Amino acid sequence: MDLEELKRLGKDPRFISGIHNYCDRWCERCSFTEKCMNFELSEKQHSTPESRDIENDAFWESLSDTFKLTLELVREMAEEQGIDLDKLDVDDTMEQEKLRDEQAEKHEYTIAAKKYGKMVDKWFESAKENFEDKEKSLNKKLLLDIPGDTPEEEAKVIEDAVDVIMWYQHQIWVKLMRAVRGQMWEDEEDFDFPKDSDGSAKVVLIGLDRSIGAWGILLNSFSDDENNILNILVHLEKLRKSVEKHFPEARKFYRPGLDGPVEKE
Ligand code: SF4
């Protein structure tokens, strides 16, 4: 892809501007791939099976092409806007950023989100045997072929729930860090709506809602481990309530495309 094609894509009305800013990056499960320029770009850059393979030279070549193309675009934009790329703006911005990072990491919600990530690891580690037993019992059901029993479906439901938990396990912390840090900046700058912190908090809440749903499925399938799963669910629910309280506008935040038809300006 060359610079002209990149610019052409940028003007393509098919794409919803900014749709990727507040999504959960789970492109495989996203129903907006047709409307997402980010997705199109990534498909074009990694369009062959080889280029998807991280251990393949093609992947790194493709990444290097993206780097060159991006650099070209940045240089062109800098020239248009009279920005001197050779001059570094040394001010206290980095110091402030570092301070906000440190404060965000110490925030009780981000600490709770990190703890959740560890709880997930611990549970999956302890549940290995349970998964093996479940597999055996589902295979047995498959052989018995009892009318009304749907072991394949059950296996798929469990697999999907595990996928959901894994997908959001660390993303909740990452997005919450962004929301908390963003809120500090917005407060300092007296920023008005719409707030990026609310958009990020909304992604956190969606991740929490879906994770709670997924743990509910596991609770159903692994009833012997009810106490441990309930502990995780209680932790998640507390976190969800806290985030909702701390970011009261988050649920209402409009994410372009993802939250319904694009609003006309
Ligand atoms: S909007 Fe959908 S396709 Fe685009 S980056 Fe997000 S998850 Fe992927």
Residues whose N, C-alpha, C, O or C-beta is under 5 A from the ligand:
A	BS01	SF4	I19 H20 C23 R25 W26 C27 C30 F32 T33 C36 N38 F39
